[in-house]
Amino acid sequence: MLSKYFTNLITLILPKKPRILLIRKKCYNESMIVVSDFDNTLYPHANIPQFQANLNMVQKFRQSGNLFCLASGRNISSLTRIWPEYEQYLDYIILENGATCLNNDGKLLFQYSIEKSIAQSICQTISDNFPNSTAFVYYYKAKEWPNLDCDVTKLRCWAADSMVGEKILQNVKSEYSDLVQLFLEKHAQITSVDWIIEPTRYHAFIDIMSIEAGKANAIKRLDSSSFSKLATRTITIGDDTNDIDMLKRYDGYAVKAAVPEVIASIKPGHIVNSVAELLQSIMSE
């Protein structure tokens, strides 16, 4: 219900309109690229005015000849439900924790999947070791699905709490670390799927992606093919543990609400109140 409230409110704030053609200053040798996490970074869930302020500053940043990229754990369907006007603000879109990347025209630039047989084996391992305590969601074809019918870009395992989630993460790591990478979200609730029985039982999840995925890996691929041709500096900002690699490798900043692991991973002085504050600061340098 809360998710629907935010979606409706954002839709009111951001009415649908023709896509904006930005006129950029042609100074690419001095341009910057900022890569931002979405949930609780660009989009602070409980603060819609701050979300709008962030978006306003994103447009000013892009109009000055810079690029802005999103790096989210969401897939495109999930992102669109929350933010239907995303194309007007983004140059590149990294999704599913780096498993999928699009440009702002929706063209698929690259995608990395887990083979169906491997995904089946992982699910069976989890089910055998944690019986009656998990639920699975399968991501492919840009949507969430209840059944595992093909290769997946992401596998999500819901767990009762973060303690169970940590045990599952370590269990999967011990057997499949050469094939997949994992991310534990310690506090979450099921809102986007309706086929899981007793959804209120689950309060944490583990996202499992191909070993070739990851936000930092996606930025590296974009940097080698696109970013380096357009700008000289790449800056990142995030709030959760799936952001740590990109923050360490690409001039990382954290929002003040970031988890302790993120705060500990970044340089002193690289904590900001919001994405808007970061963009304003670097544009003023």
ZAVEXLO-304941 format. One line per 2 residues: their letters; for each residue x, y, z of C-alpha. Coordinates in nm, 3 decimals, always signed. Layout:
# ZAVEXLO-304941
a) X Y Z  ... $
This chain:
# ZAVEXLO-304941
ml) +0.000 +0.000 +0.000  +0.284 +0.239 +0.090 $
sk) +0.458 +0.164 -0.242  +0.137 +0.245 -0.431 $
yf) +0.111 +0.574 -0.238  +0.461 +0.681 -0.337 $
tn) +0.405 +0.578 -0.699  +0.086 +0.783 -0.722 $
li) +0.250 +1.080 -0.552  +0.549 +1.074 -0.784 $
tl) +0.320 +1.053 -1.084  +0.149 +1.371 -0.964 $
il) +0.481 +1.546 -0.920  +0.622 +1.421 -1.248 $
pk) +0.338 +1.434 -1.501  +0.397 +1.258 -1.830 $
kp) +0.521 +1.488 -2.101  +0.731 +1.471 -2.415 $
ri) +1.092 +1.376 -2.358  +1.323 +1.671 -2.304 $
ll) +1.601 +1.733 -2.555  +1.889 +1.871 -2.355 $
ir) +2.123 +2.126 -2.512  +2.466 +2.040 -2.372 $
kk) +2.778 +2.251 -2.371  +3.034 +2.086 -2.598 $
cy) +3.314 +2.059 -2.347  +3.347 +1.681 -2.315 $
ne) +3.716 +1.703 -2.226  +3.605 +1.868 -1.900 $
sm) +3.281 +1.677 -1.845  +3.191 +1.448 -1.559 $
iv) +2.978 +1.138 -1.525  +2.795 +1.069 -1.199 $
vs) +2.663 +0.718 -1.135  +2.399 +0.707 -0.862 $
df) +2.222 +0.429 -0.678  +1.843 +0.465 -0.682 $
dn) +1.669 +0.349 -0.362  +1.748 +0.571 -0.064 $
tl) +2.006 +0.764 -0.269  +1.856 +0.938 -0.571 $
yp) +1.511 +0.831 -0.450  +1.478 +0.877 -0.071 $
ha) +1.162 +0.678 -0.006  +1.016 +0.895 +0.268 $
ni) +1.112 +1.231 +0.120  +0.946 +1.304 -0.214 $
pq) +1.041 +1.677 -0.212  +1.408 +1.574 -0.186 $
fq) +1.358 +1.335 -0.479  +1.227 +1.625 -0.686 $
an) +1.516 +1.846 -0.573  +1.759 +1.574 -0.678 $
ln) +1.596 +1.548 -1.021  +1.603 +1.924 -1.073 $
mv) +1.976 +1.928 -1.001  +2.031 +1.627 -1.229 $
qk) +1.889 +1.827 -1.519  +2.112 +2.125 -1.441 $
fr) +2.410 +1.892 -1.421  +2.330 +1.738 -1.761 $
qs) +2.257 +2.075 -1.922  +2.612 +2.178 -1.824 $
gn) +2.753 +1.907 -2.050  +2.778 +1.624 -1.797 $
lf) +2.620 +1.279 -1.792  +2.411 +1.109 -1.524 $
cl) +2.377 +0.732 -1.492  +2.163 +0.516 -1.263 $
as) +2.293 +0.195 -1.102  +2.013 +0.004 -0.933 $
gr) +1.926 -0.343 -0.813  +1.581 -0.300 -0.970 $
ni) +1.481 -0.428 -1.313  +1.323 -0.192 -1.564 $
ss) +0.966 -0.293 -1.477  +1.023 -0.221 -1.110 $
lt) +1.193 +0.110 -1.184  +0.910 +0.219 -1.414 $
ri) +0.647 +0.145 -1.150  +0.814 +0.391 -0.914 $
wp) +0.957 +0.642 -1.163  +0.777 +0.642 -1.499 $
ey) +0.967 +0.944 -1.633  +1.318 +0.808 -1.575 $
eq) +1.425 +0.843 -1.942  +1.415 +1.222 -1.919 $
yl) +1.690 +1.225 -1.657  +1.932 +0.945 -1.743 $
dy) +2.201 +0.886 -2.004  +2.266 +0.523 -1.906 $
ii) +2.076 +0.279 -1.686  +2.251 -0.003 -1.499 $
le) +1.994 -0.249 -1.365  +1.975 -0.570 -1.160 $
ng) +2.301 -0.489 -0.981  +2.495 -0.467 -1.305 $
at) +2.345 -0.765 -1.487  +2.170 -0.539 -1.741 $
cl) +2.257 -0.204 -1.896  +2.050 +0.020 -2.125 $
nn) +2.100 +0.357 -2.286  +1.833 +0.623 -2.246 $
dg) +1.659 +0.507 -2.564  +1.603 +0.167 -2.405 $
kl) +1.864 -0.008 -2.621  +2.023 -0.307 -2.448 $
lf) +2.399 -0.249 -2.425  +2.488 -0.569 -2.240 $
qy) +2.332 -0.834 -2.019  +2.466 -1.123 -1.810 $
si) +2.253 -1.416 -1.700  +2.274 -1.722 -1.474 $
ek) +2.211 -2.040 -1.669  +1.885 -2.213 -1.583 $
si) +2.059 -2.531 -1.465  +2.283 -2.333 -1.228 $
aq) +1.990 -2.134 -1.094  +1.799 -2.458 -1.034 $
si) +2.096 -2.604 -0.849  +2.129 -2.293 -0.629 $
cq) +1.759 -2.298 -0.543  +1.773 -2.668 -0.460 $
ti) +2.076 -2.616 -0.236  +1.899 -2.336 -0.048 $
sd) +1.575 -2.534 -0.016  +1.759 -2.842 +0.113 $
nf) +1.956 -2.648 +0.374  +1.679 -2.407 +0.475 $
pn) +1.352 -2.600 +0.435  +1.023 -2.409 +0.457 $
st) +1.198 -2.081 +0.532  +1.254 -1.921 +0.191 $
af) +1.067 -1.800 -0.116  +1.206 -1.735 -0.464 $
vy) +1.148 -1.474 -0.733  +1.303 -1.514 -1.078 $
yy) +1.402 -1.219 -1.297  +1.412 -1.243 -1.676 $
ka) +1.262 -1.063 -1.975  +1.262 -0.744 -1.762 $
ke) +0.999 -0.882 -1.522  +0.956 -1.086 -1.204 $
wp) +0.828 -1.444 -1.243  +0.711 -1.719 -1.004 $
nl) +0.865 -2.005 -1.204  +1.216 -2.080 -1.325 $
dc) +1.167 -2.144 -1.696  +1.490 -2.013 -1.852 $
dv) +1.819 -1.837 -1.779  +1.775 -1.554 -1.527 $
tk) +1.939 -1.214 -1.493  +1.873 -1.221 -1.120 $
lr) +1.753 -1.471 -0.862  +1.602 -1.334 -0.541 $
cw) +1.569 -1.550 -0.232  +1.348 -1.411 +0.043 $
aa) +1.433 -1.507 +0.400  +1.265 -1.464 +0.737 $
ds) +1.525 -1.219 +0.867  +1.879 -1.094 +0.815 $
mv) +2.033 -1.371 +1.028  +1.883 -1.641 +0.808 $
ge) +1.974 -1.434 +0.504  +2.340 -1.417 +0.612 $
ki) +2.351 -1.796 +0.656  +2.202 -1.847 +0.310 $
lq) +2.449 -1.602 +0.159  +2.745 -1.784 +0.313 $
nv) +2.604 -2.123 +0.211  +2.568 -2.018 -0.154 $
ks) +2.907 -1.847 -0.154  +3.077 -2.163 -0.031 $
ey) +2.951 -2.364 -0.329  +2.901 -2.116 -0.614 $
sd) +3.144 -1.828 -0.556  +3.308 -1.886 -0.896 $
lv) +2.973 -1.857 -1.076  +2.768 -1.591 -0.897 $
ql) +2.789 -1.286 -0.677  +2.546 -1.206 -0.398 $
fl) +2.398 -0.913 -0.209  +2.205 -0.930 +0.119 $
ek) +1.935 -0.672 +0.189  +1.886 -0.695 +0.564 $
ha) +1.557 -0.507 +0.595  +1.289 -0.537 +0.328 $
qi) +0.929 -0.634 +0.265  +0.756 -0.795 -0.030 $
ts) +0.555 -0.541 -0.230  +0.593 -0.616 -0.600 $
vd) +0.477 -0.980 -0.632  +0.152 -1.141 -0.524 $
wi) +0.216 -1.515 -0.555  +0.425 -1.568 -0.241 $
ie) +0.224 -1.728 +0.038  +0.231 -1.538 +0.367 $
pt) +0.456 -1.257 +0.239  +0.472 -1.095 +0.582 $
ry) +0.692 -1.386 +0.697  +0.985 -1.248 +0.500 $
ha) +1.194 -0.949 +0.604  +1.524 -0.986 +0.416 $
fi) +1.642 -1.106 +0.075  +1.951 -1.224 -0.107 $
di) +2.000 -1.116 -0.468  +2.207 -1.356 -0.677 $
ms) +2.356 -1.246 -1.011  +2.609 -1.373 -1.260 $
ie) +2.973 -1.340 -1.154  +3.011 -1.101 -1.449 $
ag) +2.750 -0.862 -1.308  +2.803 -0.602 -1.036 $
ka) +2.768 -0.226 -1.049  +3.144 -0.166 -1.059 $
na) +3.188 -0.416 -1.343  +2.908 -0.247 -1.539 $
ik) +3.070 +0.095 -1.495  +3.403 -0.049 -1.611 $
rl) +3.239 -0.181 -1.930  +3.069 +0.152 -1.995 $
ds) +3.390 +0.336 -1.919  +3.582 +0.135 -2.177 $
ss) +3.315 +0.172 -2.445  +3.141 +0.505 -2.380 $
fs) +3.236 +0.705 -2.071  +3.601 +0.762 -2.162 $
kl) +3.496 +0.915 -2.493  +3.261 +1.161 -2.325 $
at) +3.417 +1.262 -1.995  +3.734 +1.261 -1.790 $
rt) +3.596 +1.193 -1.442  +3.355 +0.929 -1.307 $
it) +3.196 +0.983 -0.965  +2.966 +0.742 -0.780 $
ig) +2.721 +0.775 -0.492  +2.527 +0.513 -0.297 $
dd) +2.402 +0.392 +0.038  +2.411 +0.011 +0.064 $
tn) +2.659 -0.275 +0.051  +2.590 -0.353 -0.317 $
di) +2.735 -0.007 -0.388  +3.067 -0.055 -0.206 $
dm) +3.271 -0.188 -0.499  +3.174 +0.099 -0.729 $
lk) +3.230 +0.354 -0.451  +3.582 +0.223 -0.389 $
ry) +3.677 +0.209 -0.756  +3.512 +0.528 -0.884 $
dg) +3.552 +0.831 -0.654  +3.271 +0.726 -0.422 $
ya) +3.041 +0.936 -0.208  +2.775 +0.821 +0.039 $
vk) +2.453 +0.980 +0.155  +2.432 +1.033 +0.531 $
aa) +2.164 +0.763 +0.564  +2.400 +0.498 +0.422 $
vp) +2.461 +0.174 +0.611  +2.771 +0.167 +0.836 $
ev) +2.965 -0.059 +0.597  +2.934 +0.202 +0.323 $
ia) +3.033 +0.492 +0.549  +3.342 +0.297 +0.654 $
si) +3.441 +0.225 +0.294  +3.467 +0.580 +0.160 $
kp) +3.717 +0.861 +0.196  +3.678 +1.122 +0.473 $
gh) +3.472 +1.417 +0.357  +3.281 +1.213 +0.099 $
iv) +2.950 +1.208 +0.288  +2.668 +1.429 +0.159 $
ns) +2.307 +1.493 +0.250  +2.173 +1.422 -0.098 $
va) +2.250 +1.368 -0.465  +2.153 +1.731 -0.524 $
el) +2.417 +1.846 -0.277  +2.685 +1.634 -0.444 $
lq) +2.603 +1.763 -0.793  +2.596 +2.123 -0.675 $
si) +2.931 +2.076 -0.507  +3.116 +1.922 -0.799 $
ms) +2.968 +2.173 -1.045  +3.106 +2.451 -0.825 $
e) +3.462 +2.313 -0.819 $
